Amino acid sequence: MTLDVLIRRVDPDVPLPAYAHPGDAGADLRTTEACELAPGERVVLPTGVSVALPEGYAAFVHPRSGLAARCGVALVNAPGTVDAGYRGEIKVIVVNLDPRESVRFERFDRIAQLVVQQVERVRFQEVAELPDSVRAEGGFGSTGGHAAVGADGQKGGNRYASVVSDREGQ
């Protein structure tokens, strides 16, 4: 299925968001400003485009995995949400998580991906009790994966997880 989305260039020279490969979920967004981020710094980068999404849809700004792997670049509020009623320029909050190296962005570098999805509008109905489920109130870490082991060698509690113990358990 193809959905028509109205788009306006805020910067007349910026390339429109585009899918790099057939079947890609995200269309690449580019920055219109050059900047350099020192380790730990963050900045709001403009993309030079605004959209008019149909009612019942939202766009989500996701990180680019290549930037994360190569440069330590992440998005502070990933995924960022673009609501159907928003008509302003899409901007991306990037942070340099590399502890030693600065990251430089040039005008029109690809900085994020835009994923458009259909979303449901819900009506919340307050109840005194929720129905039972298999998971119940199991929250963070309830499905396992990382064994939190403290200095005393005991599992559980609010201790840091060990990736090593996760690999050894597989």
FENWO-V799595 format. One record per residue. PSI is psi in radians with two decimals (none if undefined). Layout:
# FENWO-V799595
psi
PSI
PSI
This chain:
# FENWO-V799595
psi
2.42
2.28
2.26
2.21
2.22
2.36
2.49
2.30
2.06
-0.63
2.05
-0.28
-0.17
2.36
2.51
2.66
2.46
2.64
2.28
-0.61
2.67
2.42
-0.11
2.48
-0.56
2.42
2.34
2.32
2.52
2.72
2.63
-0.02
2.42
2.52
2.83
2.29
2.11
2.87
2.28
-0.16
2.70
2.75
2.69
2.04
2.27
2.63
-0.19
0.16
2.65
2.69
2.79
1.72
2.53
2.64
2.41
0.05
2.74
2.74
2.48
2.23
1.97
2.71
2.82
2.17
-0.59
-0.73
-0.66
-0.81
-0.78
-0.63
-0.16
0.40
2.29
2.91
2.29
-0.72
0.72
2.36
2.49
2.55
2.24
1.91
2.75
-0.55
-0.13
2.30
0.07
3.05
2.39
2.23
2.67
2.21
1.88
2.62
2.49
1.88
-0.04
2.29
-0.23
-0.61
2.45
2.77
2.33
2.29
2.36
2.79
2.29
0.23
2.52
2.21
-0.32
3.09
2.50
2.10
2.10
2.26
2.62
2.40
2.56
2.46
2.23
2.78
2.05
2.30
1.96
2.37
2.81
-0.60
2.54
2.65
2.68
2.72
2.92
-0.73
-0.58
-2.17
0.24
2.07
-2.34
2.15
0.09
-0.29
0.08
-2.75
-1.01
2.07
1.97
1.95
2.17
3.09
-0.45
0.01
0.00
2.46
2.68
-3.09
-3.01
1.15
2.82
2.48
2.65
2.06
-0.59
-0.80
-0.52
-0.77
-0.72
-0.47
-0.15
none
